Amino acid sequence: MPHTQLTVEGDRRPAGKGRPNGASHLFGEIANYTSRAAGRASAFAVASAVVLVWAFTGPLFGYSDTWQLVINTGTTIVTFLMVFLIQNSQNRDGAAIQVKLDELIRVSAAHNSFVGIEHLTDDELHEIRSKCELRAKAETAGDAMVERTGKKARQAADQAAG
């Protein structure tokens, strides 16, 4: 059997096929590095220092439009780029969690039919969620009925023995 890798979609492909191309791989590497760096306390300290320097230079530049434009432009650019990094990070984390959950479902007594449901429409997911909630309520009601029946059976046995 040829060596295979499990992809995010859950299908098996021969190793080397379906791997990201050079640009995608480079973006992934840059996104990973930048995400790790941006999440450090030192990155927050540097960003705070930039804002403080900008604020303290306000009187020097007479709080001019250009002075305000510098911070507005800088923060807009950083925010714009960070949106893509955050989305990449969330996509990667979500896909990794989904693969782990799918594998847990696959090897457990859980319903294997739930593997891959993240690809369904919102309406289809809502329908499945509603059915699961109804089954959970029915199971809870059934457990309560069994408990009440067991209690009555114990009371009847105690009365018969007493």
N, C-alpha and C positions, 0 to 999 in steps of 0.2 A: 504494500500500500504506500503511495507517495506521501511524503511529509506534508501535512496540511496545517493551516493556521485558522483559528476561529476568528471571524471578522465581527465587527460590531453588529452587522445585520443578522448574525447567527448562522450564516451559511459557511460551508467549507470550500476553500479555494486552494489550489496548489500553492505551496510556499513561493513567494516572490511575485505572484499575480495579485493584482488589486492593491498593491502597496502604493503609498502616495508617491506622486512624481516629485522631481527635484524641487520645484517651487513650493509645492504643498509641504514637503518635508522641511524645507528651509523655514517656511512660515511657522510650522509647528514648533521647531526648535527655538526660533526667536520668541514666539508667544510663550512657550514654557519658561524660558530664561527671564523674560520681561515680567511675567506674572509672579514668578518667585521673587524677583528683585523688588517689584512694586509692593509686594505684601510685607516687606521688612520694615521694621521701625525706623531704620536709617533713611529709607525712602520718604517716609512721612516727615521725618526731621528736616530733610533737604527741602521738601515742598513747603513746609512751614517757614523755613528760613527764607526761601524765595519770596513768599508773601510778606514776611516781616520787612525784608529789605525794600520791597516795592512800597510798602506802607510808609516806611521811614523816609523814603526819597520823595514822597508826595510834596512836602513843603519846598524841597529843593527845586522841584519842577513846577511849582505853583499849581499843583493839582490839575495840570493841563489835560486837554483831551487826549494828547499823545500819551501822556503818562497813564491814563485810564485805558487807552487802547492797547497798551503793552500787556497789561494783566488780562484784559478781556480776550485778546487774541491768543495769548499763551494758554490760558485755561481752556479755551474752546478747542484748540488743537489737541491738547493733552486729553481732554474728555472724548473728543472724536476718536482718537486712536485707542483709548482705553476701552471704548465700547466693543471694538472688535476683539481685543484681548480677553475681555471678560466673557464675551459670547463664546469664543473658542474654548476657554477654560470650562465654562458651564457645559458646552456640548461634549467635551472630552470626559468630564466627570460624570455627566448623565449617562453617556454611552457605557462607561466602565461600570457604573452601578447597575445599569440594565443588564449587561452581560453577566455580572455576578448573580443578580436575582434570577435571571433565566437559568443559569446553571444550578442554583439552589432548587428551583422549581423542578428542573429536569431530573435531579437525583433524589427528590423527596417524594412524599406521598401526595403532594399538592397537585392541582390540576395542570397537566402539561399543556392544556389548551390555552392557558394564559401566557405562555411564552410568545413574545412578539406582539402583544396587544398594543404596545406603544405606537404601532403603525396604523391603528384604526382611527376613524374620524371621532370627533368629540361626541357626536350623537351615539355612535356605537359604544364608546367607552362609558357614557352615561347609562346606557341600557345595561351593560355588564355590571356596573357599579350598583345599579338599582336591584338587579337580580341577586347579587352577592349580599346586599343589605337585607333583602327579604329572607334569604336563606339563613343569615345570621340571626335575624329576629325569630324565625321559626325554630332554629336550633336552641335559642335561649328559652323560648316558650316550652319547647319539648323537655329541656333540662329541668325547668321549673315544675313541669307536670310530673316527671319521674321522681323528683324530690318530694313533692306532695304525696304522691302515691306511696313512696317508700315510707314516709312518715305515718300515713294512715295504716299501712301494713304493720309497722312496728307497734302502733297503738292497739291495733286489733290483736296482735300476738300477745301484747302485754295484758290485755283484758282477758284473753282466753287462758293465759297462764295464771292469772291472778284470781 
